[in-house]
Amino acid sequence: MNFKKRAVEALTTKAKADVAAAAASLSIMLDNPAGIGDHSTSDLHNNLNDSLQALADAEGRLETLQRNPSLFD
């Protein structure tokens, strides 16, 4: 396997892992908001927003990789 292919595989794997981590964080906070360390509403909203932003970023990276295969051939 050449370097370019390995690099794209690594980028894809990292983005997928980031999607899973952000989705897990959102699920935990939405399903069990009292189970996290931050108990104020403001902290919870900030943490939810951070996780949503992380999810959107990771999904965007995956979409970019999928929509531009010619860049990585």
Secondary structure, DSSP 8 states (H G I E B T S, - for coil): --HHHHHHHHHHHHHHHHHHHHHHHHHHHHH-GGGSS--SHHHHHHHHHHHHHHHHHHHHHHHHHHH-GGGG-
